[in-house]
């Protein structure tokens, strides 16, 4: 079964950079998770060697006993390696769409995966979690034993640690960010590693003001070594707007947070929709996000050319109302900016893509990437040579509506949230030419 998966995935990723990418019509979508029968929370990165890493979480009978699956193509000349299935000795790996496992690769070719292990605690409304990291130093053939990134507390390694991001710097240092909840208030936490993830510094709080507790963080590095961090903050009056903060010294100090756009969205809850953040080779900071303000609800994009001091922002898909959309960015040489999201304006979500060829000043019309008649969510994307590969979670319309009907209403003070389940979803991937 693993060998079959490697052949399927290898063929698909080869198509993302070969002659097929120049065909007039996109090829059929590839079922990435075919080897595991189900799959959720995809992630996809390219490596400095021209390879690719695809990950997803599967679980027996679509349950909550999550296993991390990693399929690696070391370089564009060769096939994919057999899929590696990672079980964590602490417990199940969470298939949380807003907090998927994060992948990174450094300039020496080391691969990293950061994920959350969940644990249900009697008497607590929400599961506790611990952030764990594994490393491969042989292009994905073998992976290290997991280490815990966050600090220990009353529950040992478990606590309110989730909605994480991971960055590998060119010199091999790692930076992890996440949301940490203390006494009912969430803030943005950070830890760094200078030994390729073997050990981690003491956690520091980058931002301790009220923070939207279920919207992911995002982190990126500029060519001058500056770090940029984005998340959704809570301002007076329950305004929940996305902000960006810059560190000129690798995370030792941080400038004041800046809103890429003053959305002014008032919402007494968490939408589970954080920003996506990238920095291009010229140092321009690109960000995309969703907000739900009536009359202006939808997906936005902003770009800064002055180190995140100011942003030029524009709407990409807005309307009177929108369910939360989960946005992802991918940059490519020549000023190409790609923004994908799951459509929050339709009753049945699908993956949409808009692209810019002038550094984000103007964008083409939206293009639907997923097929009609299915529920497609949580896209991820990366440029692979002359093409763009987009992966997402997908389920039937019936399974999607059943999942919505069974969702726990956490506005009920007596409700208890269990560990997330994989459900009846699978991971698909499609390429489009750049």
Beta strands, then each sheet from edge to edge (+ up, - down):
strand 1: 30-31
strand 2: 40-46
strand 3: 52-58
strand 4: 67-73
strand 5: 84-86
strand 6: 102-105
strand 7: 111-119
strand 8: 128-136
strand 9: 147-148
strand 10: 161-168
strand 11: 174-182
strand 12: 185-193
strand 13: 204-207
strand 14: 218-221
strand 15: 227-235
strand 16: 239-247
strand 17: 276-279
strand 18: 285-291
strand 19: 297-304
strand 20: 312-319
strand 21: 328-332
strand 22: 336-342
strand 23: 351-356
strand 24: 367-368
strand 25: 374-384
strand 26: 387-396
strand 27: 426-433
sheet 1: 1+ 27- 26+ 25-
sheet 2: 2+ 3- 4+ 5-
sheet 3: 6+ 7- 8+ 9-
sheet 4: 10+ 11- 12+ 13-
sheet 5: 14+ 15- 16+
sheet 6: 17+ 18- 19+ 20-
sheet 7: 21+ 22- 23+ 24-
end
